């Protein structure tokens, strides 16, 4: 993976959500945004620290665009916001089976590449609709 071309580096390496490095996307490395040398170093760092701070590697997916409405306290009104969405599923293990327990939707303004729960994000609970 370290020697992959920029086109083939559409991956993200990031620390586990339980690490202080995970908050605010501080520990996230986006492969196609880094030079090959920087990407190789990010992979090496993640492997070297895995025993104390587990990292995951996942495909990079650009967040889908949505328009959401939220309550703006200063304006005392519901206002629209165009943004990109990230869905975070939460699972519980019950009886040895992982079961989807809920989904958190986070929508950030369009210029944000990495979506996380920043102060200008809209965070909402989501549900699956039975088909």
Number of C-alpha atoms within 10 A of each C-alpha: 12 15 11 14 13 14 9 11 20 16 19 20 20 24 23 16 14 10 14 13 15 16 16 13 17 12 17 18 20 19 27 18 14 14 12 18 10 14 25 17 13 22 19 13 12 21 14 13 12 14 9 8 17 16 23 14 13 12 12 14 10 12 19 11 15 14 12 16 12 14 12 11 8 6 8 8 11 11 11 12 16 14 21 23 24 20 16 13 13 12 13 12 10 8 7 7 9 11 12 13 11 15 17 15 19 22 29 27 18 16 8 12 12 15 21 21 15 14 8 10 19 20 19 12 11 14 12 8 5 4 3
